[in-house]
Amino acid sequence: MDADTYFTETEPAVRHMFDALEEYDALTVPPSLAKYADSSGVVLLNQNDAMEYLQDLSDSHALEFAKATLCGSIAQVASGDQVVFAQSRCR
């Protein structure tokens, strides 16, 4: 396979991954403890607040993991393109 064919065949998938990455990036807002702080900045949480915060934190980490997976996939496609391009240049 030549580099142009590889690029043509992978471009739609890579564009889709970048779009997904942009959407996940917009959703990823790490939870803040600020809403649980009193006027002096001391954070006090009851059990329900703590569980809510931990769930929000877990959800945020899941989105970060998804973004890392997408970035790895994009890098893998780019790496494949480099290999195909290098092979094309050597011929």
N, C-alpha and C positions, 0 to 999 in steps of 0.2 A: 504494500500500500504506500502510495506517495503522500507527502506532507499535505498537499492540497486536499486530497480525498479525506485524509484523517481529519483535517480541520473542518471540512464540510459536514462530515458525518457526526462529529462531536460538538459542533457549535451549538445546536439547539439545546442539547442536554446541559452544556456549560452555562448557557444563558439562563436556563431554568434554575440551575443551582445558584447562580448569582441573585436571581429574583427571590428565591426562597431565603437566601442568606440576608437579603435586605429586609424581608418581612420579619424574619426571626430577630434581626437586630432591633427593629422597631418595637418588638414585643418584650425584649429583654430589659427589664428595669429592675435592678436588684432591690429587694425590699429594704425599707428604711426603718430603723428603730425610733426615728424622730417622733412619730405619732404617739409613742409610748413614754416619751420623756416629760418630766415635769418642768416647771419654769427654771429650775437650777440645772437642768440637763441630765438629771438622774433618770435612768430607765427602769421603770417598774412594770412587770408583766405578771398577770395572773396566769393560771394554767391554760385557759382558753386562748388568751392573747399569745402565749408562747407557742402553742400548737399552731395557731394561725400563721405566726411569723415563720415557724419552721416549714410549714407547707409552702408558703410563698417563696422561701429560700430554696426549697427543693425544686419547685417549678422553675425558678430562675436558673438553677444549675442544670436542669434538664434541657432548657433552651440553649444554654452555653455549650452543652455537650453536642446538641444537634448542630449548632453553628460550627463547632470544631470538626464534626464529621463531614459537613459540606465543604469546609475549607480543605480537608484532606482529600476529598473526592476531586475537587478542582485541581489541586496540586498533582494528583495522580494522572489526570487527563493531560495536564501541561507537561508532565514528565514523559508521557507517552508520545506527545507531539515532538518533544526534543529528540527522542530516540528515532522516530520516523524521519524527522527533518535531517538528522545527522546521517542516517542511512541513505537518504535521497542524495545528499551532497557528496557522499563517498562514491557514488556510482558514476 
